[in-house]
């Protein structure tokens, strides 16, 4: 099966997605990229999108369980990003890494509370 077959494309995307998570968990992504791009920019955009969608669903008077599910759907990803930042920062050490650990913790609190 090659990438021109639909099942091959799905399989290669799953492998790529697994590689994305593995590389971040194992600290193979530079801390700056992990913190600023993956967490601060992309993670925040995902959280904003899920909150906006949850508000739309609430406005449509859909069931509260659905609204809350959509709103809190990014929490597992947020936890993953925060712990990945911490793991990578612990490996690199230094003042900048400590600030990024603190920043990621505050970011996690902000995304869960907001």
MODELLER restraints for C-alpha pairs under 7 A, 6 or more apart:
rsr = mdl.restraints
at = mdl.atoms
rsr.add(forms.Gaussian(group=physical.xy_distance, feature=features.Distance(at['CA:1:A'], at['CA:8:A']), mean=5.81, stdev=0.5))
rsr.add(forms.Gaussian(group=physical.xy_distance, feature=features.Distance(at['CA:2:A'], at['CA:8:A']), mean=5.31, stdev=0.5))
rsr.add(forms.Gaussian(group=physical.xy_distance, feature=features.Distance(at['CA:3:A'], at['CA:9:A']), mean=4.84, stdev=0.5))
rsr.add(forms.Gaussian(group=physical.xy_distance, feature=features.Distance(at['CA:23:A'], at['CA:29:A']), mean=6.15, stdev=0.5))
rsr.add(forms.Gaussian(group=physical.xy_distance, feature=features.Distance(at['CA:24:A'], at['CA:84:A']), mean=5.95, stdev=0.5))
rsr.add(forms.Gaussian(group=physical.xy_distance, feature=features.Distance(at['CA:25:A'], at['CA:84:A']), mean=5.10, stdev=0.5))
rsr.add(forms.Gaussian(group=physical.xy_distance, feature=features.Distance(at['CA:27:A'], at['CA:87:A']), mean=6.72, stdev=0.5))
rsr.add(forms.Gaussian(group=physical.xy_distance, feature=features.Distance(at['CA:27:A'], at['CA:88:A']), mean=4.72, stdev=0.5))
rsr.add(forms.Gaussian(group=physical.xy_distance, feature=features.Distance(at['CA:31:A'], at['CA:85:A']), mean=6.81, stdev=0.5))
rsr.add(forms.Gaussian(group=physical.xy_distance, feature=features.Distance(at['CA:31:A'], at['CA:88:A']), mean=6.27, stdev=0.5))
rsr.add(forms.Gaussian(group=physical.xy_distance, feature=features.Distance(at['CA:31:A'], at['CA:89:A']), mean=6.63, stdev=0.5))
rsr.add(forms.Gaussian(group=physical.xy_distance, feature=features.Distance(at['CA:34:A'], at['CA:85:A']), mean=6.59, stdev=0.5))
rsr.add(forms.Gaussian(group=physical.xy_distance, feature=features.Distance(at['CA:35:A'], at['CA:85:A']), mean=6.40, stdev=0.5))
rsr.add(forms.Gaussian(group=physical.xy_distance, feature=features.Distance(at['CA:35:A'], at['CA:100:A']), mean=6.97, stdev=0.5))
rsr.add(forms.Gaussian(group=physical.xy_distance, feature=features.Distance(at['CA:39:A'], at['CA:81:A']), mean=6.19, stdev=0.5))
rsr.add(forms.Gaussian(group=physical.xy_distance, feature=features.Distance(at['CA:43:A'], at['CA:78:A']), mean=6.93, stdev=0.5))
rsr.add(forms.Gaussian(group=physical.xy_distance, feature=features.Distance(at['CA:47:A'], at['CA:74:A']), mean=6.34, stdev=0.5))
rsr.add(forms.Gaussian(group=physical.xy_distance, feature=features.Distance(at['CA:47:A'], at['CA:111:A']), mean=6.82, stdev=0.5))
rsr.add(forms.Gaussian(group=physical.xy_distance, feature=features.Distance(at['CA:50:A'], at['CA:70:A']), mean=6.02, stdev=0.5))
rsr.add(forms.Gaussian(group=physical.xy_distance, feature=features.Distance(at['CA:50:A'], at['CA:71:A']), mean=5.31, stdev=0.5))
rsr.add(forms.Gaussian(group=physical.xy_distance, feature=features.Distance(at['CA:51:A'], at['CA:71:A']), mean=5.16, stdev=0.5))
rsr.add(forms.Gaussian(group=physical.xy_distance, feature=features.Distance(at['CA:54:A'], at['CA:67:A']), mean=4.94, stdev=0.5))
rsr.add(forms.Gaussian(group=physical.xy_distance, feature=features.Distance(at['CA:54:A'], at['CA:70:A']), mean=5.68, stdev=0.5))
rsr.add(forms.Gaussian(group=physical.xy_distance, feature=features.Distance(at['CA:54:A'], at['CA:71:A']), mean=5.34, stdev=0.5))
rsr.add(forms.Gaussian(group=physical.xy_distance, feature=features.Distance(at['CA:57:A'], at['CA:67:A']), mean=5.96, stdev=0.5))
rsr.add(forms.Gaussian(group=physical.xy_distance, feature=features.Distance(at['CA:58:A'], at['CA:67:A']), mean=6.07, stdev=0.5))
rsr.add(forms.Gaussian(group=physical.xy_distance, feature=features.Distance(at['CA:75:A'], at['CA:112:A']), mean=6.79, stdev=0.5))
rsr.add(forms.Gaussian(group=physical.xy_distance, feature=features.Distance(at['CA:78:A'], at['CA:108:A']), mean=6.41, stdev=0.5))
rsr.add(forms.Gaussian(group=physical.xy_distance, feature=features.Distance(at['CA:82:A'], at['CA:104:A']), mean=5.44, stdev=0.5))
rsr.add(forms.Gaussian(group=physical.xy_distance, feature=features.Distance(at['CA:82:A'], at['CA:105:A']), mean=6.61, stdev=0.5))
rsr.add(forms.Gaussian(group=physical.xy_distance, feature=features.Distance(at['CA:82:A'], at['CA:108:A']), mean=6.76, stdev=0.5))
rsr.add(forms.Gaussian(group=physical.xy_distance, feature=features.Distance(at['CA:85:A'], at['CA:101:A']), mean=6.52, stdev=0.5))
rsr.add(forms.Gaussian(group=physical.xy_distance, feature=features.Distance(at['CA:85:A'], at['CA:104:A']), mean=6.99, stdev=0.5))
rsr.add(forms.Gaussian(group=physical.xy_distance, feature=features.Distance(at['CA:86:A'], at['CA:101:A']), mean=5.44, stdev=0.5))
rsr.add(forms.Gaussian(group=physical.xy_distance, feature=features.Distance(at['CA:89:A'], at['CA:97:A']), mean=4.81, stdev=0.5))
rsr.add(forms.Gaussian(group=physical.xy_distance, feature=features.Distance(at['CA:89:A'], at['CA:98:A']), mean=6.91, stdev=0.5))
rsr.add(forms.Gaussian(group=physical.xy_distance, feature=features.Distance(at['CA:89:A'], at['CA:101:A']), mean=6.69, stdev=0.5))
